[in-house]
Amino acid sequence: MSRPTNPLPVRVNAIEPKWGHALRVWWAWQWRIAAFGVLIELFIRLLGYAHCILGLTVQTLTTVRIGLALVFSGLVGVYLFKLILDSDFGSFRVCIISKDFPPQ
């Protein structure tokens, strides 16, 4: 497991999550998902032209494209979500805190 690049100080000031916090975190993830989704779709559409070169049937190509879309979208989505988990949103920060905090 990788070590955090910018660990939090020992003191933690937890706040009650509000709808505004939830919307800011959600939007930080969603706009990235939308942008990368467009790029993934363009890449997969380019593969659609490969059936002429590779001689794939339309059914085989459709199955491959759906599989690639699911795999790429899933991997990119998790990677982008991981980026959000240690993000600074100005007045608050999203982070993961061990349940063993503070260390015994």
PyMOL commands that set and color helices and strands:
alter all, ss='L'
color gray80, all
select helices_A, chain A and resi 19-48+50-54+58-84
alter helices_A, ss='H'
color red, helices_A
deselect
rebuild
show_as cartoon
